[in-house]
Amino acid sequence: MPEPRALADAYPRPYWWIAQDRPRGLSHKLETVYREAVLRHHVHVARRHLAGSAPKVLDVGCGSGTFLHVLRRVTGVAGEGLDASPDAAQAAQAAYGLRVHVGDIDTADLPEQGYDLITLFHVLEHLPQPGDALSRVGRWLAPGGTLLLQVPNLDSWQCRWFGRRWSGLDIPRHVVGFQPHAMADLLRRIGFEPGPPRFFSLRDNAAAIATSLAPALDPVAMAVRGDNRLAIARKVLYFALLAAAQPLALLEAMAARGGTFFLPARRIMTPRSHA
């Protein structure tokens, strides 16, 4: 396990998508439109678990808030965010007027039983003790409320194809990996009843294939490295590769071997600390 300082150094500021940091122009506009479009699929998955006339939603690890922005645009639900990065939280507030709490899961001061739906998209794989984190998050969930998790799938075809080169491993940022049955077992042990997994993500699955094939073209990796050489041309190549990978991503999802999986879990008892 990496030391805490090494983990912190693995998340430079450009790791988060912050719209106002990007140079304005056609490339910026197209990238913004693309990100919001593919996140509509996340909203489609999440809205299945929205109940009541005014559900309270918390997005843990919200980054700069694009999911919450699209959720509000599509459903009218004004969710809240939680993120450990002050820069990301400030960007979410400035760009979209969102309410974002700054802090991590262990220290955040949020109301117990305060939320009907809590989403954790690509969060748990970053946490050394995911069971403890889920127990903590569960205390913020109203009785009968739902957690909606998404993580890379170690049981995916692309994990088997690419092996150590698979972008879903993302060492050192990802410190824990999951298979669907193992995640379901963990949730049951801490007081949740998991639902059926979903194996397709319009945003993530094809992107993982494209990044595994051509990591030098990945826009996030380019931003983290500060590598702007031929940036527009490389982004065009990347998105062409991503589009070509979508049919394969759909095929592996139909076989229940998608590169990521969503897993809903309903709270059935007060979670306890995970041993």
N, C-alpha and C positions, 0 to 999 in steps of 0.2 A: 504494500500500500504506500503511495507517495506521501511524503511529509506534508503537513498542512500548508506550509509556505510554498512548496512546489506546486500544490494544487492551485493556490491563489495565482501564482505566476502563469498558469496555463490559461487564464481568462483575461487577456488584455482587453482594453476598451472596445476595439473593433469586433470582438467576438459577438456582440449584440448588433442586430440590425437597427440602426438609428437613422431614420429617414432624413432628418435635417442635417446630418453629418455628411451626406452624400453630395457630390457636385451636382448642381441642377442641370438638367438637359434631357434629351430624349432617352438616354440610357437609364437615368434615374426614374423617369416617369414609367417606362416599361417595366422596370424591376419592381416598382411599387405596385403597379397594376397586377403583375404576376403574383406577387406575394399575397395580396389581398384576395385574388381569385382562388388560389389553391387553398387558402385557409377557410374558404366557404365550405369545403368538405369537412374540415374539423368542426365547424359550426353545425353542419348537417348531422354529424355523429353526436354532438353534445345536446342538440335540441331535443333528441329523443328522451333525454333524462330531465328536461325542464318540466316541472309540475307547478300548478297553481297560477294565479294571475300575476303575481309579482315575485318570481323566484329570486333568491339571493345566490349569486355566483361568485366564487373566488377562483382565480387562475394563479396557481402557485408556479413560480418561475416564469412570470409573465413577460420578461424581457421588456422591450419597448412598447408592448401593448397592442400589437397588430391584431391578435386573435380577439381580444376584448373589443377592439374597435369594430371588427367585422361582425362579431356577435351582436353588438348594439345596433349596427346598421341593418342586419338581417332580421333580428327577432325583437328589437326594442328593449332588450334586457341590458341594463347598465351594470355590468359586473365590476368587481374590484380585483386588484392584482396584488401579488406579493413577489418581491424580488430582492436578492441580496445586493444587487448593483445599484448604488445611488444614481449613476449616470443613466442606466436603463429606466429607472423609475421616473427620473426627471424628464426624460425624453417622452415617456408615455403620457405624463401629465401635460407637457408642453404641446405635443403634437395632437393629442386626442382628448384632452381634458379628463383623463381617467383618474380615479382614486387608486393610488398605488402605495402599499405599505412597504417600507424599506426594512429588510431584515431577513434572516434565514428561518427555517422551520423551527429550530430549537429555541430561538429567542423572540420570535414575533409575538406581539401582544394583540391577539385577535379574540373576538368573543366566542366563548364556548357555545356550541350548538347554534351558531350564527348563520350558517350557510346551507342551502338546499342542494347545491351542486358544487363540488370542488374538482377542478381539473388539474392534472399534473402531466403535461406533455413534455416528454424527454427531460425529466427531472430525476427520477429514482436511480437511473444508471450512474448519476454523478455523486450519489451519496454513499459513504462507507457503511452506514447502518440503515438500510432502507426500511426495515421492520419498525425500528424506533421512530423513524420519520413518519411512517404511515399511522402509527399509534397517536402521535402528536397531532397530525392533521385530522385524524378521526374525531378528536375532541371539538374541532371547529364545525363539525357536520351535524346538522339537525337530525333527530331521530327519523329514520326512514330515508334520510338523504343519500346521495350517491357520490362516490368517487369515480372519476373517469381518468384512467391511467393510459399513457402511451409510452412504450419503450422499444428499443431495437429488439429484434427477435433472433435469439441464438439458434432457433430451430428453423430458420429461413433457408431457402435455396441459396440466396446470395451469400449468406454466411459460409455455407459449404463450398460454394464456387470460389470465393475470393480468399478464404482462410484468413491469415494474418493481415492481408491487405484490405480486408473489408472495412469500409468507412464506419460501419456501425460499432466497431470496437473503440475507435477514437481515443486511444491511449495518449496521454494520461488522464484526460478529462472523464472518461467513463471508467469507473472503478468496480462496477458490479454489472453482471450480465444476467439476462432472464430468458427462460422459456415459459410459454403460457401456463403449463401445468404447475410449474414451480411458483410462479406469481400467484396463481389461484390458491395454492396450498398456504402460502404466506398470509394471504388475506384472510383465509378462514381461521388461522391460528390467532389472529388479533381482532376478531369480532366482526368480520364482514362476510357477506355472501356474494361471491363473484358471479357475474353473468357470463354470457357467451362472448368470446373474443371476436374481434373484427380485424382482418389482416390486410386491409387496403388503406393506404394513405396517399391521396393525390399529391400532397406536398413532399412526403418524405421517401417513399419507397423507390421510385424511379431515380430520385436524386441520389440515393445511396448507391445505386448501381453506377450512375454516371461518375460520381466522385471516386468510387473504387476503381473504375477503369482509367480515369484521368484526373488524379488528385490535384495536379497543377492548375487545372482549369476551374476548380471550385471557387466561386466568388467569395465565400466566407473565409476560406483559407488564404485567398489573395489579400483580403483586407487585413487579416491577422498578421500576415507577413509584411504588409506594407508594400506589396509587389504590384505596381500599376503598369508594368510593361505590357503594351498591346492589350490593355484591359478590355476595351470594347470587343476586339476580335476574339479574345479568349472567352468572354461571356457569351458571345454569339455561338461559338463552337460548343460551349458547355450546354447551353439550352437546346441546341440541336441534338446533342447526345442524350440529354434528359428526355426530350420528346420521343426519340427513337426507343428509349428504354421503357416507356409507359406500357406498351402492350405486354412486355415481359413481366413488368411489375403486377399488372392485372392478372396474368396467368398464374403467377406464384401465389397471389392472394386467393384466387379461386381454388387452389390446391391446399389452402390453409398453411401456406409456407411463406407468407409475405415478409418483407424486410423489417416491418414493425408490426406491432399489434396494439390495438385499443382493448382495454379491459374495464368494464364497469363493475362496480362493487357497491352493494347497498349495506348501510350500517344496520346491524341487527342487535348489537350490544355495545356498551361502553368499552372502547378499546383500552387495553392495558399495555404497559411497556413490554416490548418484545425482547425476550431473552435469547 
